[in-house]
Amino acid sequence: MAAALSRGGHELWRGLDLEVQPGELIAVLGPSGTGKTTLLRAVLGLERLTAGTIETFGAPVHRAGNRRIGYIPQQRPLPRHTAMRGRDLVRLGVDGHRFGLPVARRADRERVQQLIDAVGARSFADRPVGLLSGGEQQRLRVGQALADDPGLLLCDEPLTSLDLANQRDVIELIDRYRVRSGAGVLLVTHDINPVLEKVDRILYLTGGRFTLGRPDEVLTSKTLTELYDTPVHVARVGGRLVVVGAPDSDAEHHHHGEDVAPPPVTATVGVRRSGKDDPR
């Protein structure tokens, strides 16, 4: 049975067969409301499929979560009055799953510092997070997501509201971890340009359909025209990809795709194994 997911009687996608390989980065693209974030929530066990199953590391997903899966949420600036320090935000990834009052453990403190250093946050880790820039806050969220050395990393619009320099820095942090650990990455984004050089495959969701392929297979005028059933042009302008004519797309929101309604195969979404070596 092919994997499918509907909400309120509206089919977001069906026939989805996606296996994230160790060390692979898959960008998830598509117009708003097509189920990109919902796909990540389904992998996290927070959304139930209409049909099919999702497996991660050889086991069905469940609502209790899986600490082998890391999650980086969409960048939303925290309120200025937020009192917790930067290192407290990272610490939530280390001991936030434990019940009861927090207990200071030397191993936890050392792990938090390792994560802070890994994302280049030492200089602002002891400042209130509400006073940090969006890029600094997102670095800390990356550190939080990597607390358990996940074998699968889910990133939901991690570059939203960041300037180009911070976008580049956050992508480099994610990619460096992917190469070092061999973790698979599913990254939802509206703009393919900041991650294009790192992407192995693209999953495009739209209108209850999907397409999956390498960037050179997906990022073409012919492919998008077939997907949308309307003339769409893909051009390079100033070193950036621009899509003209696709619904819900503009120079800042680039959406790409390939085949129309590919045949359903299996109903698994996840990773085959975690893998610690770089497979590429």
Residue pairs with C-beta under 8 A, 6 or more apart in sequence:
1 51
1 52
1 267
2 14
2 15
2 16
2 17
2 51
2 52
2 264
2 265
2 266
2 267
3 13
3 14
3 15
3 16
3 17
3 49
3 51
3 52
3 53
3 54
3 267
3 268
3 269
4 11
4 13
4 14
4 15
4 16
4 49
4 50
4 51
4 52
5 11
5 12
5 13
5 14
5 35
5 38
5 39
5 42
5 47
5 49
5 50
6 12
6 50
7 35
7 38
11 50
11 208
12 34
12 35
12 38
12 205
12 208
13 34
13 35
13 39
13 205
13 208
13 209
13 210
14 50
14 51
14 208
14 264
15 210
15 261
15 262
15 263
15 264
15 265
16 52
16 210
16 264
16 267
16 269
17 264
17 265
17 266
17 267
17 268
17 269
18 26
18 203
18 212
18 268
18 269
19 268
19 269
19 270
19 271
19 272
20 26
20 152
20 184
20 185
20 186
20 270
20 271
21 184
21 200
21 271
21 272
21 279
22 151
22 182
22 183
22 184
22 271
22 272
22 273
22 274
22 275
22 279
23 178
23 179
23 182
23 183
23 184
23 275
23 278
23 279
23 280
24 184
24 185
24 200
24 201
25 174
25 175
25 178
25 184
25 185
25 187
25 195
25 198
25 199
25 200
26 184
26 185
26 186
26 187
26 199
26 200
26 201
26 202
26 203
27 187
27 188
27 189
27 192
27 195
27 199
27 201
27 202
27 203
28 36
28 39
28 40
28 186
28 187
28 188
28 189
28 202
28 203
28 204
28 205
29 36
29 188
29 189
29 190
29 192
29 202
29 203
29 204
29 205
29 254
29 255
29 256
29 257
30 36
30 204
30 205
30 206
30 255
30 257
31 206
31 246
31 247
31 248
31 249
31 255
32 248
34 205
34 206
34 207
35 205
36 156
36 188
36 205
37 74
37 156
37 157
37 188
38 47
39 186
39 188
39 205
39 269
40 71
40 154
40 156
40 186
40 188
41 47
42 48
42 49
42 54
42 61
42 269
43 54
43 56
43 61
43 69
43 152
43 154
43 186
43 269
43 270
44 61
44 65
44 69
44 71
44 154
45 61
45 62
45 63
45 64
45 65
45 66
46 63
49 267
51 267
52 267
52 268
53 60
53 267
53 268
54 60
54 61
54 267
54 268
54 269
54 270
55 61
55 268
55 269
55 270
56 66
56 68
56 69
56 152
56 270
56 271
57 66
57 68
57 151
57 152
57 270
57 271
57 273
57 274
58 272
58 273
61 270
67 97
67 148
67 150
68 148
68 150
68 151
68 152
68 274
69 150
69 151
69 152
69 153
69 154
70 145
70 146
70 147
70 148
70 150
70 152
70 153
70 154
70 183
71 145
71 153
71 154
71 155
71 156
72 138
72 141
72 142
72 145
72 153
72 154
72 155
72 156
72 158
72 174
73 141
73 156
73 158
74 156
74 157
74 158
74 160
75 134
75 137
75 138
75 141
75 157
75 158
75 159
75 160
75 161
75 162
76 160
76 161
77 134
77 137
77 161
78 129
78 130
78 132
78 137
79 130
80 130
80 131
81 130
82 128
82 129
82 130
83 128
83 130
84 128
84 129
85 125
85 126
85 127
85 128
85 129
86 116
86 121
86 124
86 125
86 126
86 127
86 129
86 132
86 136
86 140
87 112
87 113
87 116
87 125
87 126
88 129
89 129
89 137
89 140
89 141
89 144
90 112
90 115
90 116
90 121
90 125
90 140
90 143
90 144
90 147
91 108
91 112
92 144
93 115
93 143
93 144
93 145
93 146
93 147
93 148
94 108
94 111
94 112
94 115
94 147
95 102
95 105
95 108
111 147
115 143
115 144
115 146
115 147
116 122
116 125
116 140
116 143
118 143
118 146
118 173
118 177
119 139
119 140
119 142
119 143
119 146
119 173
120 139
120 169
120 173
121 136
121 139
121 140
121 143
124 132
124 136
125 140
129 137
129 140
132 140
133 166
134 161
134 162
134 166
135 162
135 163
135 165
135 166
135 169
135 170
138 158
138 162
138 166
138 170
139 169
139 170
139 173
141 158
142 158
142 170
142 173
142 174
145 153
146 153
146 177
149 181
150 183
151 181
151 182
151 183
151 184
151 271
151 273
151 274
151 275
152 183
152 184
152 185
152 186
152 270
152 271
152 274
153 174
153 177
153 178
153 183
153 184
153 185
153 186
154 185
154 186
155 174
155 185
155 186
155 187
155 188
156 188
157 188
157 189
157 190
158 170
158 174
158 187
158 189
159 166
159 167
159 170
159 171
159 189
159 191
159 194
159 195
160 190
162 170
164 194
167 194
168 194
171 194
171 195
171 198
174 185
174 187
175 198
177 183
178 184
178 185
179 278
179 280
180 278
181 276
182 274
182 275
182 276
182 277
182 278
182 279
183 274
183 275
184 271
187 195
189 195
190 252
190 253
190 254
190 255
191 252
191 253
191 254
192 199
192 202
192 215
192 219
192 241
192 254
192 256
193 240
193 241
193 254
196 215
196 241
199 215
200 214
201 212
201 213
201 214
201 215
202 211
202 212
202 213
202 214
202 215
202 218
202 219
202 256
202 257
202 258
203 210
203 211
203 212
204 210
204 211
204 212
204 218
204 227
204 255
204 256
204 257
204 258
206 227
206 228
206 255
206 257
209 227
209 260
209 261
210 257
210 262
211 218
211 223
211 227
211 257
211 258
211 259
211 260
211 262
212 258
212 262
213 258
213 259
217 223
217 258
218 256
218 257
218 258
219 234
219 241
219 256
220 234
221 232
221 233
221 234
223 256
223 257
223 258
223 259
224 232
224 234
224 243
224 246
224 255
224 256
224 257
225 231
225 232
226 259
226 260
227 257
227 258
227 259
227 260
228 245
228 246
228 247
228 257
229 260
230 245
230 247
231 245
232 243
232 244
232 245
232 246
233 243
233 244
233 245
234 241
234 242
234 243
234 244
234 256
235 241
235 242
235 244
236 242
241 254
241 256
242 251
242 254
243 249
243 254
243 255
243 256
246 255
248 255
249 255
